[in-house]
Amino acid sequence: MFENRKIAFIGPGVMAEAMIGGIIHQGVAKPEALIAAGPGQECLEQLAHKFGISVTSDNAAAARQADDRRRMQEHARRAQLEPDGSTRR
C-alpha cells in the first residue's frame, strides 16, 4: 500500500506507537518506511528499538522526508469528538 513512500509521525507517544505497531503488523508498510519525530529522546529511542523505525528530534527534517505526515495531537483531538461533531465529556 505504501510502497516507495515514507510516513512521518510528528509527536510520537502512545497513539503513534499504536499506529506504528498496527501499520507494521498489518503489513501496510515496512519499518524502514516510517520515521517518528519529537522532542522526547527516550520515547524516540524506545520506538526505534521496538519497531526498527527511523527517529529524529527534528520535526521539520522528518516532514521533509515524508510523503505522508501524521500529527498525533490532531488525531487525539478528533478522537474526542462524537460522530455529530460534539465534544465528549
C-alpha positions in Angstrom: 0.0 0.0 0.0 2.7 2.5 1.0 5.4 1.0 -1.2 8.1 3.6 -2.0 6.6 6.1 0.4 7.8 7.5 3.7 5.4 8.1 6.6 6.3 10.5 9.4 4.8 10.6 12.8 5.2 14.1 14.4 4.8 14.0 18.1 5.3 10.3 19.0 3.6 8.9 22.0 1.1 6.3 22.9 -1.1 6.9 19.9 1.8 7.0 17.5 3.2 3.8 19.0 -0.2 2.1 18.4 -0.4 3.3 14.8 3.2 2.3 14.0 2.7 -1.1 15.5 -0.5 -1.6 13.6 1.0 -0.4 10.3 3.9 -2.8 10.6 1.9 -5.7 12.0 -0.7 -5.5 9.2 2.0 -5.2 6.5 0.8 -1.8 5.4 4.4 -0.5 5.5 7.8 -1.8 6.5 9.7 -0.2 9.4 12.2 1.5 7.0 9.3 3.4 5.5 8.4 5.0 8.9 10.0 7.9 10.8 9.0 9.4 14.2 10.0 12.9 15.3 9.6 14.8 18.5 11.5 16.2 21.5 11.3 13.2 23.8 14.6 11.4 23.1 13.7 8.5 25.4 10.4 7.9 23.7 12.1 8.0 20.3 14.7 5.5 21.3 12.1 3.2 22.6 10.2 3.4 19.2 13.4 2.8 17.3 14.3 -0.2 19.4 10.8 -1.7 19.5 9.9 -1.3 15.8 13.2 -0.7 14.0 12.0 2.7 12.6 14.0 5.8 12.0 13.7 8.6 14.6 14.8 12.2 14.9 14.3 15.2 17.2 14.0 17.4 14.1 10.3 17.6 13.2 10.9 19.6 10.0 13.5 17.1 8.8 11.1 14.2 9.3 8.3 16.1 7.5 10.6 16.9 4.5 11.4 13.2 4.2 7.8 12.1 4.3 5.1 11.6 1.7 2.5 11.3 4.5 2.6 13.1 7.8 0.6 12.2 10.9 0.2 14.8 13.7 -0.7 12.9 16.8 -2.3 15.9 18.6 -4.8 16.4 15.8 -5.8 12.8 15.8 -6.1 12.8 19.5 -8.4 15.9 19.3 -10.5 14.3 16.7 -10.8 11.1 18.8 -12.6 13.2 21.4 -15.5 14.2 19.1 -18.8 12.4 18.8 -20.0 11.4 15.3 -22.2 14.5 15.2 -19.1 16.7 15.9 -20.0 17.5 19.6 -17.3 17.1 22.2 -17.3 14.1 24.5 -17.5 14.9 28.2 
